Amino acid sequence: MPLNRPAQPLAPGPRGAVQARRWVVDVCYEIGRPELRENAELALSEVVTNAILHGSPPVTVRLRGTRSHPRVEVRDGSGDPPAFSATEVGQKFLDDLPTFGRGLGIVASSSEAWGAERDGDGKMVWFVPSPTVPPTPARGVLLGWDGDDDEPSFGDGQAIGVDLLHVPADLLQGTLAHGAELRRELRLLTLAHRDTYPVASDLSTFFTALAREIRSQLGGEALLQALRTGQSHLDLDIKAPIDSERRFARLLELLDLADAFCHDERLLTLARSPEQVVFQQWLFGEFVRQAAGAEPQPWRDRDGPSEARTQP
């Protein structure tokens, strides 16, 4: 069964670190995985201490994933990459680590997988605790800092404009958050099983490009501002590839396949809800329709859409 526990706010300072360690011990016993306790406690202590010392409040901890692969997530309010404290480890161990920070040895040597990424105004560091010490440190999946210039963009080459009208802010935020989770886990599948799951690379590329383009068009703040001020809908002008009709028709197929992966617990993220499915069929379907020359159709709320364009 998927795990989806509410985020637990942590107290500032040392109290927060103690609170996190008690929380993760309770969680390991609650889900029937007491063998994970030692490594989960060790990794979480390092991540939370880093968030408290070098990040910004609020700091929260959350459990996601499945019982077989529980994922611990720590969020804080700083968008800076994690700055872990130095760890004394052997040179060979250091050589096996990604060149992001040598202190990540504590997390990498306690986890089956781990990663860090920008998350709205802040960042999120996650790990899947290992029941034993891995023979080699897990390689991290790091998104949103190094290599941003190499991310695919829909604005490259020939492009068309797509008007997305009366977009519900909450459903768009949910789509981007779900896409971020899928990117993270599909990147893992791509690194480890590219030949077995070629769909992982295709879907990861689509969501990376889409998220980057929306961030660019909104200046990184408009959606967050709409959510803060209670603005329910937005109108967006998005650049898209000239061959969007083919690309996004394929994306809709890949999303259905990703849901099947989620139901089979090959991915730790949850499958889309029926509401998310309907919204994404409209959202990505607009790219297909408008690339074929059709006029924009606004999102229709259950009580009917507004005919006037909203102001972001």
C-alpha positions as CSV (number, residue, x, y, z in Angstrom):
1,M,0.0,0.0,0.0
2,P,1.3,3.5,-0.8
3,L,2.4,5.7,2.1
4,N,1.3,9.3,2.2
5,R,1.6,10.8,5.7
6,P,1.0,14.5,6.4
7,A,4.1,16.7,6.7
8,Q,5.3,17.0,10.3
9,P,6.6,20.5,11.3
10,L,9.8,20.5,13.2
11,A,10.7,22.8,16.1
12,P,13.7,25.2,15.5
13,G,17.2,24.3,16.7
14,P,18.2,21.1,18.5
15,R,14.7,20.3,19.5
16,G,13.8,19.8,15.9
17,A,16.6,17.3,15.4
18,V,15.5,15.3,18.4
19,Q,11.9,15.5,17.3
20,A,12.8,14.1,13.9
21,R,14.8,11.2,15.3
22,R,11.8,10.2,17.5
23,W,9.5,10.6,14.6
24,V,11.4,8.3,12.2
25,V,11.9,5.6,14.9
26,D,8.1,5.6,15.5
27,V,7.4,5.5,11.7
28,C,9.7,2.5,11.1
29,Y,7.9,0.4,13.7
30,E,4.5,1.7,12.6
31,I,5.0,0.5,9.0
32,G,6.5,-2.8,10.2
33,R,10.1,-2.1,9.1
34,P,12.1,-1.9,12.3
35,E,15.2,-3.1,10.5
36,L,15.3,0.3,8.8
37,R,15.5,2.2,12.1
38,E,19.3,2.6,12.4
39,N,20.0,3.9,8.9
40,A,16.8,5.9,8.8
41,E,17.7,7.7,12.0
42,L,21.3,8.3,10.9
43,A,20.4,9.7,7.5
44,L,17.5,11.8,8.8
45,S,19.6,13.3,11.6
46,E,22.2,14.5,9.0
47,V,19.5,15.9,6.7
48,V,17.5,17.7,9.4
49,T,20.6,19.1,11.1
50,N,21.7,20.5,7.7
51,A,18.2,22.1,7.1
52,I,18.2,23.6,10.6
53,L,21.8,25.0,10.4
54,H,22.0,26.0,6.8
55,G,18.4,26.2,5.5
56,S,15.5,28.4,6.4
57,P,12.2,27.7,8.3
58,P,9.8,26.1,8.1
59,V,11.4,22.6,8.3
60,T,9.1,19.7,7.8
61,V,9.5,15.9,7.5
62,R,7.2,13.6,5.7
63,L,6.9,9.9,4.8
64,R,5.9,8.9,1.2
65,G,6.5,5.8,-1.0
66,T,5.5,2.3,-0.1
67,R,6.2,-0.1,2.7
68,S,8.8,-1.9,0.6
69,H,10.5,1.4,-0.3
70,P,9.5,4.1,2.2
71,R,10.8,7.5,1.3
72,V,11.6,10.2,3.9
73,E,11.4,13.8,2.7
74,V,12.7,16.9,4.5
75,R,11.7,20.3,3.2
76,D,13.0,23.7,4.2
77,G,12.5,27.3,3.0
78,S,15.9,27.9,1.4
79,G,16.4,27.4,-2.3
80,D,20.1,27.0,-1.8
81,P,21.6,23.5,-2.4
82,P,22.2,21.4,0.8
83,A,25.5,22.1,2.5
84,F,26.3,19.0,4.5
85,S,28.9,18.9,7.1
86,A,32.2,17.2,6.4
87,T,32.4,13.4,7.0
88,E,35.7,11.5,7.4
89,V,35.5,8.5,5.1
90,G,38.0,6.6,3.0
91,Q,39.4,8.0,-0.3
92,K,37.8,5.2,-2.4
93,F,34.5,5.9,-0.8
94,L,34.9,9.6,-1.7
95,D,35.8,8.8,-5.3
96,D,32.5,6.9,-5.6
97,L,30.4,9.9,-4.5
98,P,28.9,12.4,-6.9
99,T,30.9,15.7,-6.9
100,F,28.3,17.6,-5.0
101,G,29.5,17.5,-1.4
102,R,31.8,15.0,0.4
103,G,29.6,15.1,3.6
104,L,26.8,13.4,1.7
105,G,28.5,10.1,2.6
106,I,26.3,9.8,5.7
107,V,23.2,9.9,3.6
108,A,24.6,7.9,0.7
109,S,25.9,5.1,2.9
110,S,22.6,4.7,4.7
111,S,20.2,4.8,1.7
112,E,19.1,2.7,-1.3
113,A,18.5,6.0,-3.1
114,W,18.5,9.7,-2.3
115,G,18.3,13.1,-3.9
116,A,17.7,16.8,-3.5
117,E,15.9,19.4,-5.6
118,R,14.4,22.8,-5.6
119,D,10.8,22.8,-4.4
120,G,9.0,26.1,-4.9
121,D,10.7,28.7,-2.8
122,G,12.7,26.1,-0.9
123,K,14.2,22.7,-1.4
124,M,13.5,19.1,-0.6
125,V,16.0,16.4,0.3
126,W,14.7,12.8,0.3
127,F,16.1,9.3,0.9
128,V,15.0,5.7,0.9
129,P,16.6,4.1,4.0
130,S,18.5,0.9,3.5
131,P,18.1,-2.1,5.9
132,T,21.8,-2.7,5.7
133,V,24.9,-0.7,4.8
134,P,25.1,-0.7,1.0
135,P,28.2,-2.2,-0.5
136,T,28.7,1.1,-2.4
137,P,27.1,4.5,-1.6
138,A,23.9,5.3,-3.4
139,R,24.3,7.9,-6.1
140,G,22.1,11.0,-5.6
141,V,19.6,12.5,-8.0
142,L,20.1,16.3,-7.9
143,L,17.6,18.5,-9.7
144,G,17.4,22.3,-10.0
145,W,21.0,23.5,-9.5
146,D,23.8,22.1,-11.5
147,G,23.1,21.5,-15.2
148,D,20.0,23.7,-15.5
149,D,21.4,25.1,-18.8
150,D,21.4,21.6,-20.2
151,E,17.7,20.9,-19.4
152,P,15.5,20.5,-22.4
153,S,13.3,23.6,-23.2
154,F,10.2,23.9,-25.4
155,G,11.5,27.3,-26.4
156,D,14.4,25.9,-28.4
157,G,14.1,25.8,-32.2
158,Q,10.8,26.4,-33.9
159,A,8.0,27.1,-31.5
160,I,4.3,28.0,-31.4
161,G,2.3,29.8,-28.8
162,V,-0.3,27.9,-26.7
163,D,-2.9,29.9,-24.7
164,L,-4.1,28.1,-21.6
165,L,-7.2,29.8,-20.4
166,H,-8.9,29.8,-16.9
167,V,-6.3,27.4,-15.5
168,P,-7.1,26.4,-11.9
169,A,-4.1,27.3,-9.8
170,D,-4.5,24.5,-7.3
171,L,-4.7,21.8,-10.0
172,L,-1.7,23.3,-11.9
173,Q,0.3,23.3,-8.7
174,G,-0.7,19.7,-8.1
175,T,0.3,18.7,-11.7
176,L,3.8,20.4,-11.3
177,A,4.3,18.8,-7.9
178,H,3.3,15.3,-9.2
179,G,5.5,15.9,-12.2
180,A,8.4,16.7,-10.0
181,E,7.9,13.5,-8.1
182,L,7.7,11.5,-11.3
183,R,10.9,13.2,-12.7
184,R,12.8,12.3,-9.6
185,E,11.8,8.6,-9.7
186,L,11.9,8.3,-13.4
187,R,15.4,9.7,-13.3
188,L,16.3,6.9,-11.0
189,L,14.8,4.3,-13.4
190,T,16.6,6.0,-16.3
191,L,20.0,5.7,-14.5
192,A,19.5,2.2,-13.4
193,H,17.2,0.5,-16.0
194,R,17.2,2.6,-19.2
195,D,17.0,-0.5,-21.4
196,T,14.2,-2.0,-19.3
197,Y,12.1,1.2,-19.0
198,P,12.8,3.5,-22.0
199,V,9.5,5.3,-21.1
200,A,11.3,6.7,-18.0
201,S,13.6,8.8,-20.1
202,D,10.8,10.0,-22.4
203,L,8.5,11.0,-19.6
204,S,11.3,12.6,-17.5
205,T,12.3,14.8,-20.5
206,F,8.7,16.0,-21.1
207,F,8.1,17.0,-17.5
208,T,11.5,18.7,-17.2
209,A,10.9,20.8,-20.3
210,L,7.3,21.7,-19.3
211,A,8.2,22.7,-15.8
212,R,11.1,24.8,-17.0
213,E,8.9,26.6,-19.6
214,I,6.2,27.4,-17.1
215,R,8.8,28.7,-14.6
216,S,10.2,30.9,-17.3
217,Q,6.8,32.2,-18.5
218,L,5.6,32.9,-14.9
219,G,8.8,34.5,-13.8
220,G,8.9,31.9,-11.0
221,E,6.5,33.8,-8.8
222,A,3.1,34.3,-10.4
223,L,1.7,30.9,-9.5
224,L,2.9,31.1,-5.9
225,Q,1.5,34.6,-5.7
226,A,-1.8,33.5,-7.0
227,L,-1.9,30.7,-4.4
228,R,-0.9,33.1,-1.6
229,T,-3.6,35.7,-2.5
230,G,-6.3,33.2,-3.1
231,Q,-6.5,33.8,-6.9
232,S,-8.2,30.7,-8.2
233,H,-7.4,30.8,-11.9
234,L,-4.7,32.0,-14.3
235,D,-4.3,32.5,-18.0
236,L,-0.9,31.4,-19.4
237,D,0.8,31.9,-22.7
238,I,3.3,29.0,-23.2
239,K,5.9,28.4,-25.9
240,A,5.7,24.9,-27.2
241,P,7.4,22.8,-29.9
242,I,6.0,23.1,-33.4
243,D,5.4,19.4,-33.4
244,S,3.4,19.5,-30.1
245,E,0.5,17.6,-31.6
246,R,2.6,14.5,-31.8
247,R,4.6,15.1,-28.6
248,F,1.7,15.7,-26.3
249,A,-0.4,13.0,-27.7
250,R,2.4,10.7,-26.8
251,L,2.7,12.4,-23.4
252,L,-0.9,11.5,-22.5
253,E,-0.1,7.9,-23.4
254,L,3.0,8.0,-21.2
255,L,1.1,9.4,-18.2
256,D,-1.4,6.5,-18.4
257,L,1.6,4.1,-18.4
258,A,3.2,6.0,-15.5
259,D,-0.1,5.5,-13.5
260,A,0.2,1.7,-14.2
261,F,3.7,1.8,-12.9
262,C,2.5,3.6,-9.7
263,H,-0.3,1.0,-9.2
264,D,2.2,-1.8,-9.5
265,E,4.5,0.0,-7.0
266,R,7.4,0.2,-9.5
267,L,7.3,3.9,-8.7
268,L,7.0,5.4,-5.2
269,T,4.8,8.3,-6.1
270,L,1.0,7.9,-6.1
271,A,-1.0,7.5,-9.2
272,R,-3.1,10.5,-10.3
273,S,-6.5,11.0,-8.9
274,P,-9.5,11.0,-11.2
275,E,-9.6,14.8,-11.0
276,Q,-6.0,15.1,-11.9
277,V,-6.5,12.8,-14.9
278,V,-9.3,14.9,-16.2
279,F,-7.4,18.2,-15.7
280,Q,-4.2,16.9,-17.4
281,Q,-6.2,15.5,-20.3
282,W,-7.5,19.0,-20.8
283,L,-4.1,20.7,-20.1
284,F,-2.0,18.6,-22.4
285,G,-4.8,18.2,-24.9
286,E,-4.7,21.9,-25.4
287,F,-1.2,21.6,-26.7
288,V,-2.4,18.9,-29.2
289,R,-5.5,20.9,-30.3
290,Q,-3.8,24.2,-30.7
291,A,-0.8,22.7,-32.5
292,A,-3.3,21.4,-35.0
293,G,-4.7,24.9,-35.5
294,A,-7.8,24.8,-33.2
295,E,-8.8,27.8,-31.1
296,P,-8.1,27.7,-27.3
297,Q,-10.8,26.2,-25.1
298,P,-10.8,27.3,-21.4
299,W,-10.8,24.9,-18.6
300,R,-14.4,24.3,-17.5
301,D,-15.0,24.2,-13.8
302,R,-17.9,22.1,-12.6
303,D,-19.9,25.3,-12.2
304,G,-18.7,26.6,-15.6
305,P,-15.7,28.6,-16.7
306,S,-15.3,32.4,-16.6
307,E,-15.5,33.8,-20.2
308,A,-13.1,36.7,-19.4
309,R,-9.4,36.3,-19.3
310,T,-8.1,36.4,-15.7
311,Q,-5.1,38.6,-14.9
312,P,-2.0,36.8,-13.5
